[in-house]
Amino acid sequence: MKLTILGCYAATPRTFTNPTSQVLEINNHLFLIDCGEGTQVELRRNKIKFSRIKHIFISHLHGDHCFGLVGLISTFRLLNRETELHVYGPKGIKEIITLQLKLSKSWTNYPLFFHELNSKEPELLFEDEKVTVETIPLNHRIYTNGFLFKEKPGPRKLLINEIMKYNIDVSLYQSVKMGKDVESNDGEIIPNHLVTGPPEKPMSYAFCSDTAYYPEIIAQILNTTVLYHESTFLEANKELAAPTKHSTAIQAAQIAKDAKVEKLILGHFSTRYPSIQLFKEEALTTFPNVELADDGKIFTF
């Protein structure tokens, strides 16, 4: 699992920082999460192939999370894209994008599908044999979702010495990996647990931005491998968090602690502060495994 931060700062683009956008690579999928201004430039800077982006997840319709989307969709057209594109986001996102495409006479020459969301309960958005993606309803000033990306359990590990001991034909190895009991060359039924070990622990990634402190999400993200949680404010300005429905670094850390996640990544920093290291210092007082997002930073798990 690999996470590339394209932008992670709040509100407005600057010459050296970008609003929210990131790319998650998980089990051969490349998912674009949010698409603030400058996203396509950062995709190029980070050498991410446009053609690999087939699913875009938009958390909410504030500009710092979606104003780069129509530009990216238009660029795909100019590059003669043929592969279909799926966009998941709040109800209204189709109207926003298609109106701009209509008035600029820039209809796509590739299939473009919108999946509009309005449920206040978690819902499954995407599933294949390896990965699921579901919404995490959040608490912001407008309708907002986070997204939970989860690997499905993989095949069991072959215990080669045991496989050889029980004289199991190589043609049955795939069945053994899938957890099946098989018949040995000697005609004996071999229980699967004798010749396999448990699979690798599936990984998961929870993206939570933007939101007020919202303990209601804890049950859904319990034991997640990595949690990205907004931390717009430090404690010195915590009185601003509630009315704007954002979180502080310590509130994000409390969510991570209560959800028993393995790692917390902080982002969506207000640019009022002289150093983002201050966010990490505060979060570490509550949760021990904290990283800071930053534009261009890559995390590999």
C-alpha positions in Angstrom: 0.0 0.0 0.0 1.4 3.4 -1.1 0.1 6.9 -0.4 1.3 9.9 -2.3 0.3 13.3 -0.9 -0.4 15.8 -3.7 -1.7 18.5 -1.4 -2.6 18.7 2.3 -3.1 22.3 3.3 -6.4 24.0 4.1 -8.3 26.6 2.1 -6.3 28.3 -0.6 -3.4 27.3 -2.9 -0.1 29.0 -2.4 3.1 29.0 -4.4 4.6 26.3 -2.2 1.5 24.4 -0.8 -1.5 22.8 -2.4 -5.1 22.0 -1.2 -6.2 18.5 -0.6 -5.5 15.7 -3.0 -3.8 12.3 -2.7 -3.3 9.1 -4.5 -3.7 5.7 -2.9 -2.2 2.6 -4.5 -3.6 -0.6 -3.1 -3.6 -4.1 -4.6 -2.8 -2.8 -8.1 -5.5 -0.1 -7.9 -4.7 3.6 -8.1 -7.4 5.7 -6.4 -7.4 9.6 -6.5 -8.9 11.0 -3.3 -10.1 14.6 -3.6 -9.0 17.0 -6.3 -8.2 20.5 -5.2 -6.7 23.1 -7.5 -3.3 22.1 -8.9 -3.9 18.3 -8.7 -3.0 17.5 -12.3 0.2 19.5 -12.0 1.1 17.5 -8.9 0.2 14.3 -10.6 2.8 15.2 -13.3 5.4 16.3 -10.8 5.0 12.9 -9.0 5.1 11.0 -12.3 1.7 9.4 -11.7 0.2 8.1 -15.0 -3.1 9.7 -15.8 -4.2 6.6 -17.6 -4.1 4.6 -14.3 -6.7 6.8 -12.7 -10.1 5.1 -13.1 -11.8 6.0 -9.8 -11.9 9.5 -8.2 -13.4 10.0 -4.7 -14.5 13.5 -3.7 -15.2 14.0 0.0 -17.3 17.2 -0.3 -18.0 20.2 -2.6 -15.8 22.8 -0.9 -13.4 24.2 -3.5 -10.2 23.1 -1.8 -11.3 19.5 -2.3 -12.8 19.6 -5.8 -11.9 22.7 -7.9 -9.3 20.8 -9.8 -11.7 18.1 -11.0 -13.1 19.7 -14.1 -9.6 20.6 -15.2 -8.4 17.1 -14.8 -11.4 15.7 -16.6 -10.8 18.1 -19.5 -7.1 17.2 -19.7 -8.1 13.5 -20.0 -10.1 14.5 -23.0 -7.2 16.4 -24.6 -5.0 13.4 -24.1 -7.5 11.3 -26.1 -8.4 9.1 -23.1 -10.6 6.1 -24.0 -10.8 4.3 -20.6 -14.0 5.0 -18.6 -13.7 7.2 -15.5 -15.9 6.9 -12.3 -16.4 9.9 -10.0 -17.9 9.4 -6.6 -19.0 12.4 -4.7 -21.9 14.3 -3.0 -25.1 14.9 -4.9 -24.6 18.0 -7.1 -21.1 17.0 -8.4 -22.5 15.9 -11.7 -24.3 19.2 -12.2 -21.2 21.2 -11.3 -19.0 19.3 -13.8 -21.4 18.8 -16.7 -22.4 22.5 -16.7 -18.8 23.5 -17.2 -18.3 20.9 -19.9 -21.5 22.0 -21.6 -20.8 25.7 -21.6 -17.2 25.2 -22.8 -18.3 22.6 -25.4 -15.8 20.2 -23.9 -17.8 17.0 -23.6 -15.5 14.0 -22.9 -14.7 11.5 -25.6 -14.5 8.8 -23.0 -17.2 7.2 -20.8 -17.7 9.4 -17.7 -19.8 8.1 -14.8 -20.9 10.0 -11.7 -22.0 8.2 -8.5 -23.7 10.8 -6.4 -23.9 10.3 -2.7 -26.4 11.5 -0.1 -26.6 8.7 2.5 -25.7 9.6 6.1 -24.9 6.0 6.7 -21.8 4.1 5.5 -22.3 2.6 2.0 -20.2 0.4 -0.2 -19.0 2.3 -3.3 -16.6 -0.2 -5.0 -15.8 -3.8 -4.7 -13.8 -6.4 -6.6 -12.0 -9.6 -5.6 -9.2 -7.8 -3.7 -10.5 -4.4 -2.4 -13.6 -2.6 -1.0 -14.2 1.1 -0.7 -16.9 2.5 1.6 -18.0 5.9 2.8 -17.2 7.2 6.3 -19.9 9.8 7.0 -18.3 12.9 8.7 -19.5 16.0 10.5 -18.7 19.2 8.5 -20.5 22.3 7.4 -21.8 20.6 4.3 -22.5 17.0 3.4 -19.1 15.2 3.7 -17.7 11.7 3.5 -14.4 10.2 4.3 -13.5 6.9 2.6 -12.4 3.5 3.9 -10.2 1.4 1.6 -9.8 -2.2 2.7 -7.9 -5.2 1.3 -9.7 -8.5 1.4 -7.9 -11.4 3.0 -5.4 -12.9 0.6 -4.5 -16.6 0.0 -3.1 -18.7 2.8 0.6 -19.3 2.9 1.9 -22.7 1.7 4.1 -24.6 4.1 6.3 -26.1 1.5 7.9 -28.7 3.8 4.5 -29.9 4.9 3.3 -29.9 1.3 6.2 -32.2 0.4 5.7 -34.3 3.5 2.1 -35.1 2.6 2.9 -35.7 -1.1 0.5 -33.1 -2.5 0.6 -32.6 -6.3 1.7 -29.2 -7.5 -1.5 -28.9 -9.5 -3.4 -28.6 -6.2 -1.4 -25.8 -4.7 -3.8 -23.1 -5.8 -6.7 -24.9 -4.1 -4.6 -25.3 -1.0 -3.9 -21.5 -1.0 -7.7 -20.9 -1.2 -8.1 -22.9 2.1 -9.4 -26.2 0.6 -8.7 -29.7 1.9 -7.1 -31.7 -0.9 -6.3 -35.3 -1.7 -2.7 -36.4 -1.7 -1.0 -38.6 -4.3 -1.4 -41.4 -1.8 -5.2 -40.9 -1.8 -5.4 -39.4 1.7 -7.5 -36.2 2.4 -5.2 -33.6 3.9 -6.8 -31.0 6.1 -5.8 -27.5 5.0 -4.5 -26.3 8.4 -1.8 -29.0 8.2 -0.2 -27.5 5.1 -0.9 -23.8 5.2 -0.3 -20.8 7.5 -2.6 -17.8 7.9 -2.5 -15.1 5.1 -0.8 -11.7 5.5 -2.9 -9.3 7.5 -5.1 -7.3 5.1 -4.2 -3.6 5.1 -6.7 -0.7 5.3 -6.7 3.1 4.9 -9.2 5.6 6.3 -9.3 9.1 4.8 -11.1 11.6 7.1 -11.2 15.2 5.9 -12.9 17.6 6.7 -14.7 17.0 9.9 -15.3 18.2 13.4 -14.2 15.9 16.3 -16.6 13.0 15.6 -16.3 9.9 17.8 -19.1 8.3 15.9 -16.6 7.1 13.2 -14.5 5.1 15.7 -16.5 1.8 15.4 -16.2 1.9 11.6 -12.4 2.5 11.5 -11.5 0.3 14.4 -8.0 -1.3 14.0 -7.4 0.4 10.6 -3.8 0.2 9.5 -3.5 3.9 8.6 -5.8 6.8 9.5 -5.4 10.2 7.7 -7.3 12.7 9.8 -7.6 16.4 9.3 -5.9 18.7 11.9 -6.7 22.2 10.8 -6.0 23.8 14.2 -3.6 23.6 17.2 -4.9 23.8 20.8 -4.2 27.5 20.9 -7.0 28.0 18.4 -9.3 25.2 19.5 -12.2 27.7 19.9 -12.2 27.9 16.1 -12.6 24.2 15.5 -16.3 23.8 16.6 -17.9 26.7 14.6 -15.9 25.8 11.5 -16.4 22.0 12.1 -12.8 21.2 11.8 -10.5 19.3 14.2 -7.4 20.0 16.2 -4.3 17.8 16.2 -5.1 16.4 19.6 -8.7 15.6 18.6 -7.4 13.7 15.6 -5.0 11.9 17.9 -7.8 11.0 20.3 -9.7 9.4 17.4 -6.7 7.4 16.4 -6.2 6.3 20.0 -9.8 5.3 20.5 -10.0 3.5 17.2 -6.7 1.6 17.9 -5.3 2.4 14.5 -1.6 1.5 13.8 -0.6 4.9 12.3 -2.0 8.4 12.2 -1.2 10.8 9.4 -2.2 14.4 10.0 -3.1 16.8 7.3 -5.3 19.8 6.2 -3.1 22.2 8.1 -4.1 25.8 8.5 -1.4 28.0 7.0 -1.6 30.4 10.0 1.1 28.4 11.8 4.9 28.8 11.3 5.6 25.1 11.2 3.6 21.9 10.7 5.9 20.2 13.2 3.8 21.8 15.9 0.9 19.6 14.9 2.9 16.4 15.4 4.2 17.6 18.7 0.7 18.1 20.0 -0.7 14.9 18.6 2.2 12.9 20.2 0.9 13.9 23.6 -2.1 11.6 22.9 -1.1 9.0 20.4 2.4 7.6 19.9 2.6 6.8 16.1 2.1 10.1 14.3 3.3 11.2 10.8 2.8 14.5 9.0 1.5 14.7 5.5 3.2 17.2 3.2 3.0 18.0 -0.5 5.0 15.4 -2.5 5.5 13.1 0.5 5.2 9.4 -0.1 4.3 6.8 2.5 4.8 3.1 1.9 3.1 0.6 4.2 
